[in-house]
């Protein structure tokens, strides 16, 4: 159950990142969103089987497990690689130096 919750959180964070962030190309953004949705769908499917089909859950999940586990693992690997591939063209202002004392009120007297 803990793995289910963390996988849901992972998928939702990556979907939000795909909609908010800027990507070098339009295609990369759509690949990111499709793979994040695939992770979410696989997670919800296994969570649904675990919660609602306690007696037949192992039979249902054994039929679909190899395919869905392969999709899940492949999607995670491609998202990992795509995260590094998007570093090739960063948006302007990424390397600007932030003077944190202006934004955090803890630093009084600077």
C-alpha positions as CSV (number, residue, x, y, z in Angstrom):
1,X,0.0,0.0,0.0
2,X,2.9,2.4,0.7
3,X,4.4,1.7,-2.7
4,X,1.0,2.4,-4.2
5,X,0.8,5.8,-2.5
6,X,4.3,6.8,-3.4
7,X,3.8,5.7,-7.0
8,X,0.7,7.8,-7.2
9,X,2.5,10.8,-5.8
10,X,5.4,10.2,-8.3
11,X,2.9,10.1,-11.2
12,X,1.0,13.2,-10.2
13,X,4.2,15.3,-9.6
14,X,5.5,14.3,-13.0
15,X,2.2,15.2,-14.7
16,X,2.2,18.6,-13.0
17,X,5.9,19.1,-14.0
18,X,5.0,18.2,-17.6
19,X,2.2,20.8,-17.7
20,X,4.1,23.6,-15.9
21,X,7.7,23.2,-17.1
22,X,9.2,24.3,-20.4
23,X,10.6,21.6,-22.6
24,X,13.1,22.1,-25.5
25,X,10.5,20.6,-28.0
26,X,6.8,20.1,-28.1
27,X,7.3,16.4,-28.7
28,X,9.4,15.9,-25.6
29,X,6.7,17.5,-23.5
30,X,4.0,15.2,-24.9
31,X,6.3,12.2,-24.4
32,X,6.7,13.3,-20.8
33,X,3.0,13.6,-20.3
34,X,2.1,10.3,-22.0
35,X,4.6,8.4,-19.9
36,X,3.5,10.1,-16.7
37,X,-0.1,9.1,-17.5
38,X,1.0,5.6,-18.3
39,X,2.6,5.3,-14.8
40,X,-0.5,6.7,-13.3
41,X,-2.8,4.3,-15.1
42,X,-0.7,1.2,-14.3
43,X,-0.6,2.3,-10.6
44,X,-4.3,2.9,-10.4
45,X,-5.0,-0.5,-12.1
46,X,-2.9,-2.4,-9.6
47,X,-4.3,-0.4,-6.7
48,X,-7.8,-1.2,-8.0
49,X,-7.1,-4.9,-8.1
50,X,-5.5,-4.8,-4.7
51,X,-8.3,-3.0,-3.0
52,X,-11.4,-4.4,-4.7
53,X,-10.5,-7.9,-5.7
54,X,-9.0,-9.4,-2.6
55,X,-10.0,-12.9,-3.5
56,X,-9.3,-12.9,-7.2
57,X,-6.6,-10.2,-7.2
58,X,-3.7,-12.5,-7.7
59,X,-5.4,-14.2,-10.7
60,X,-6.3,-10.9,-12.4
61,X,-2.9,-9.3,-11.7
62,X,-1.0,-12.4,-12.9
63,X,-2.7,-12.1,-16.4
64,X,-1.6,-8.5,-16.8
65,X,1.4,-8.2,-14.6
66,X,4.2,-8.8,-17.2
67,X,2.8,-6.3,-19.7
68,X,2.0,-3.6,-17.2
69,X,5.1,-4.0,-15.2
70,X,7.2,-3.7,-18.4
71,X,5.3,-0.6,-19.4
72,X,5.8,0.9,-15.9
73,X,9.6,0.1,-15.8
74,X,10.1,1.3,-19.4
75,X,8.2,4.6,-18.7
76,X,10.3,5.2,-15.6
77,X,13.5,4.7,-17.5
78,X,12.5,6.9,-20.4
79,X,11.4,9.6,-18.0
80,X,14.8,9.4,-16.2
81,X,16.6,9.8,-19.5
82,X,14.3,12.5,-20.8
83,X,15.0,14.5,-17.6
84,X,18.7,14.6,-18.5
85,X,18.0,15.2,-22.2
86,X,16.0,18.3,-21.4
87,X,19.1,19.9,-19.8
88,X,20.6,20.5,-23.2
89,X,18.5,23.6,-23.8
90,X,17.7,25.4,-20.5
91,X,15.4,28.4,-20.4
92,X,17.1,31.9,-20.0
93,X,17.7,33.0,-16.5
94,X,18.3,29.5,-15.0
95,X,21.8,30.4,-14.0
96,X,21.0,33.7,-12.5
97,X,22.4,34.1,-9.0
98,X,19.6,34.6,-6.4
99,X,20.5,36.8,-3.4
100,X,18.5,34.8,-0.8
101,X,18.6,37.3,2.1
102,X,16.3,39.6,0.1
103,X,13.7,36.8,0.0
104,X,14.0,35.2,3.4
105,X,13.2,37.3,6.4
106,X,15.4,35.3,8.8
107,X,18.5,37.2,7.7
108,X,17.9,40.4,9.5
109,X,20.7,42.9,9.5
110,X,22.2,42.2,6.0
